[in-house]
Amino acid sequence: MFSFRNKSIIVVSLFFILSVSLFAQTPTPTPEKPEIVYTEEVKINISALDLDGNFAESLKKEDLVINEDGRLHQANIIQHIPAKVLILLDTGGESRVAKDFKTTRELAKSLISNLQKDDQVALMHYHDKVELISDWTSDKTQLFTALDKKMNFGNRSRFAEAINQATDFLEKVNTENRHLVLIGDGLDSVANQEQRNGAIRSLMSTNVNFHVLSYTELEQQVVEKRRKSVSGGGKSAISLPPGAGDPNPSVVRGVPIVTINTDRTMIRKIKERGDALKQSERDLTQLTEDTNGIFYLLPEDKEEKLEKTGSLAKNIDSQYVITYTPKRPLNESPNGEVRVIEVTSRRNNVIIQAKRKLIVVNNDE
C-alpha cells in the first residue's frame, strides 16, 4: 500500500455493465430457453500530468498499461469529461477548536473557485443532522451563497451517516468522474466502529474518488496542549534562610512546580479524544489510498491551507475516463472480493498514477 499524503494520486473507478442478448428464435412447438450473455466493462478514472505538472492532453489508449491483480489489460476507450464534486462539510462536534467554522467555509469556496467552469458541485454538511444545502450546479455564485446562508453547525458529528448519504447521493449521478471531498476531522459522536467501518466499505464498493482536507493534526495539537495543562509545569523561586543567598543574585534558581489534577473524568476525556483523532486520521488516510484520493493534513498557516485546495482541484480536473474488459470475469468473483488495479504510462513525458482497491459487489449471489 502506498502513502499518498500531500501528493497527487490518481483515482480509479469501477462499475460493470451487464447486457442481455437474446438469440433469434425460430418458431418451434417448444420454446427454447434464451441464452444470457454477460458483457463486462470496467471504467477507470485516471489523472494524467506532464513533467511540468500540467494536464497531459491528447493521451491515447495505446499509451496506457492496466494491471489488475497481476494481469495486463489494454484500454478500450479513453475520454476527458467534466467532474461532479460533492463537498462534505464537517461542522459538528462537542470539543472542536482547530476545526473552525469560518475556515471550513473558506476552504470550500477556494476549492470551488479553482475547479473548471464545466465541473458541477453539490454541497452537504453534517452536525446534529446530515443535510444537502446545494444540489448540482456549475454556478459558483449560487454555491457561495449557499455556503454563506445555509451552512450551519451543531454539537454532534455524524460522520458514518454522512458518508452513507453522500455515497447514495453520488451513486445516482450518471457520470464516471465523481469525487467526494471531506473537509473535517472524521470523528463521530453517534456511530460505533462497526457502523463506521460499514460506511467506509460501502463507499469503497463504488467508483467514487474520496479526498480529505483534514483537521486531525491541528486538533491533536490542541489536545496535547490540554494534556500538558492538567499536569502542570514550570518553576517556583526557592525561599532561602538569611545569609544563604546565591552569590550571583542575577541568577534565579527554582524548583519544578508539579500540580496534580484530581479530575480523572477530564483526563480520561482528553486521552479518549486524542486517541479518536489518531484513529480517524489513520482511517481517512487508508480510505483515500484505497480509493485513489488525496489526503491533506491542514497546516496552521491560512495561505498554506488554501494552497491545498488548488492542488486538489488541479488533480480532479486532470482526469481521463478509460475502460477495459477484465480477463477474469467479475460475475464469477465472490461477493466482496477485493481487486487491486493500477494504471501506468508508456510515454516517458506523461505521469499517470492509479492504484485502487475495488470491492466487487456481485448481485447474482
N, C-alpha and C positions, 0 to 999 in steps of 0.2 A: 504494500500500500504506500503510495506516495504522500508526502505532505505538501500541500499547495498553499500554505498560509502566506498571504501577501504576495501572491504570484498568480499571474493569469493562468488559468487552466481552461480546459475545453470541455464542453458539455456534450454528453451523448444521450440521445433519447430513443425510445423504443415503443413501437406498438406493432401489432400484427393484424393482417387483413385476411379474413377467411372468405373465399369466394366459392360459390357452389355452381358447378357446371352440370347441367342435365343433358345427357346424350339423347339425340333424337330417337324416338320410339317408332317402330313400325307396328301397325295395328295387328294385334295377336289376341287370341282368346284369353290368355293370361297375361296381365300387365307385368312388365319387368320392373324390378326394383331399381330406381335411379342410382347412379354411382356418384358419390361425393368426391370431388377433387379439391384438396386443400392447397391454396397458394399463399405462401407466407412471405412477407417483406418486412425487413427491419429498417426503420427510419432513424437516422442519427444526426444530431446537431453537432457540428464541429466549428471551431473558431480557427481561422487561418490568418496569420500575420506574416509580413515580410520581415527582413532583417532589421528594418528601422522601426518595427513595432506598429506599422500601419496595416490596414486591411489588405489582404492579398487578393487582388481582383483577378478575373479570368482563370480561376482554378478549374481544372478539368478532372473528370472522374478517373482518368488514367494516371493522374498524379498521386493517387491515394493508395495506401495499403491498409486493409482492415483485418485485424486479428481478433477472432472470437475464440477464447479458450484454446489458443494454440493453432486454430485452423485459419488459414488465409482466405480472404474473400475479395472480390472485385466489386467496386461500386457500380450500381445500375444507373442511377440518376444523381445529378448534383444541381442545386439551385440556391440562390440567395433570396431570402424572404424577410420582411419586417418582423419584429419581435412583439410579443404580448407579455407585458411585465406586470405582475401583481406585487405591489409593495405592501408588506405586512408590518404594521407599526405596533410595537410593544409599548403600551402606555400605562401599564398597571404595575402593581407590586407594593407590598407593605413598607419596605425599607429602602426604596430606590433613592440614590443620592447622585451618583455619576450619570445614571440613566435619565438625563434631563429632557423634559418635555419639549422645550424650545429647540434644543439641539436635534432631537429626532425629527421635528418638522423641517428644520433647515437641511438636514441630510436628504430627506425625501425630495425636497424642492431641487436640491443640487443634482440629484440623480436624474430627475425628470428633465431638467434643463439640458443635461449632457446627452440624452438619448436622441436618436434621429427623429425627424418630424413624422415619418411614416409609422413609427412604433406606436402601439397603443398601451395605455397604462390604466390599471384599476387600483383602488386604494381600500385597504381593510385594516381596522385597528382592533386591538383586544385589550381588555382590562377586566372589569366585572362582567362584561359580556363581549361577544365577538360580533362585529358589525361592519358591513360593507358601506363605506362612505362615498365611494365614487365608482361607477361602472366603467366599462371600457370606453376610452376616448383618447384621441390624439390632441385634444385641445388643452394645452398646457395652462392657460389662464383658468379654465374650469377646474383643473386639478389643484392649482394653487388656492383657489377659492375654497374648495372642499377641505384642504388642509388647514386653512385659516378659520373656517367657520364650523366645520363638523368634527374635527379631531378633538377627542376628549380623553380624560384619564380617570383612573379609579384605583381602589386599594388591592384588588385581586389581579392575578396574572394567569390567564387560561391558555397556556402555550399549546398543549395537546389538542384542545378543542379548536383552537385557531388553525393549527396545521391541518386538521381533518377538514375543516370548512374551506380552507384555501385550496386544498387538493381537489375537493369536489368541484369547486368553482372553476379551477383551471381545466379539469377533465371535460368540461362542457365546451371548451374552446376548440374550434375547428382549425387548428394550425399546429405545426410541429415545433415552432420556435417559441417555447413557453418558458418563462422564468418566474421564480418566486424569490423575492428579496426580503429577508427579515432584518429589521432594524430593532435590536433589543438585546436582552441577555439570555433568553430562552428558559428562564425559571418558570415554575408552575405552582400556583397556590392551591390547586384543586386536584389535579390528576395524580395518580400513583405512577410508579415506574413502569408497570405493565401497560397502563394506558398510554403513557408517553412513548414506550417502545412500539406499541401498535400504530400510533400516528406516524412515527418515523418510517416504519415498514410500509405503511400504506403509501406514503409519498415516494418511497423507493421503487414501488411497483409501477409507477407512471413514467412518462418521458419528460417530466418537469425538471428543470435545472434550478438547483437551490443555492442561493448565495446569502451571506451573512455579513452585516456591519455590526460587530459585537461590542457590547459594553462590559463584557465579563471581566476583562483585565482591569478596567477602571474601577469597577465595583469591588473587585478583590483588594485593590489598594485602599479603598475606604474601610473595608472590613479589617485589614491589617492595622490601620491607624486606631480603630476602635479597640482592637485586641490589646494593643500596647497601652492604650489609655487606662484600661481597667487593671493593669498590673503595676502601674505607677512607674517611677523612674526619676532621675536627676540626683542632685546632691544638696546637702544641707551643711551650713557652716558649723565647725566644731567649737564648742564652748570650752575654753582653757582656763585653768586656775590662774590667779595673779602671779606674774613673774614667769609664766611658762609660754609667753607669746612666741610666735615664729620669728626667728632672726631676720627674715625677709618679709616685712609687712605687706609688700606688694603682691605676694602670693597668697591667694585664698584657698585654704585647704578645707576639704569637706568629706562627708561620708555619704554613701548612697542612701537615697530615700526609697524605702520599699513599702508600698501600700498594698493591702490585701482586700480585694473586693469579695465580699461575702454573698453577693447576689449571684448565686450559681445559675439561676434561670437565665440571666443576662449573658453570662459567659457561655452557657450552652447554646443559646440562640445565635450568638456571634459566630461560634465554631460551626454550627449547622449551616449558616448562610455561606460561610467561606467554602465549606465542602460542597454545597449545592452549586455554587458558581464554578468551581473547578470541574465538577461532573458535567455541568451544562456546556462548558467550553469544550470538553472532550467530545460530548455528543454532537455538538454543532460542527466541530471540525471534521469528525468522521463522516457526518451526513453530507457535507459539501464535497468531501473527497469521493464518496460513493456515488454522488450524482454529478460529478464534474463541475461543481460550483466553486465559488471563490469565498474564502473566509478571511475577513479583515478584523484584526483587533484595533478598535478605535484608539488613537492616541489622545493625549491631553490637549495638544495644540489644535485650535479651531481650523486653521488653514490646512493642516495635515489631514484632519478629518474629511474635509471637502475634497481633497485630492483623491481619496479612496473612491468617492462616488464617480469621479471622472474616469478612473481606471476601470471600474466595474461597467460603466456604460459603454466604454470602448470595447470591452470583451463581448458584451451582449450584441453589439452591432457588427461584430466581425464574424457572425455566424453564417455557415452554409448548412443546408439540409441535404443529406445524401441517403441513398437507400441501397440495400444489398439483400440477397436471398441467402438465408442461413443454410449451411450444408447439413447441419444437424437440426431436423425439424423441431420447431417449438411445440407443436401439438403432441409430440412424442415425449416431451420432458415432463417430469413430475411437477405438480403444482408447488410453487415456492422455490424451485431450483434457481440458484444464483449463477449468472454468467458474467464473465469479465470481457469487455470489448475495448480495444484500443485502436486508434487510427493514427497513422504516421504519413509523412510526405516523401515522395520520390524526388521532389525538387529540392535542391540544396538551398535555394533562396526563399523557401516557404517553411514556416514553423507551424506545425499542427500538433496540438496536444489534445488527446482524447482518451480518457480512461474512465470507465464507469462500471459499477456493479449493477446488474439488472436482475430483478426478481421476476421470474416467469409466472404469470397468472394464467393458468390453463383452466378455462371454464368447462371443458369437456369432462373433467373428473367429477 
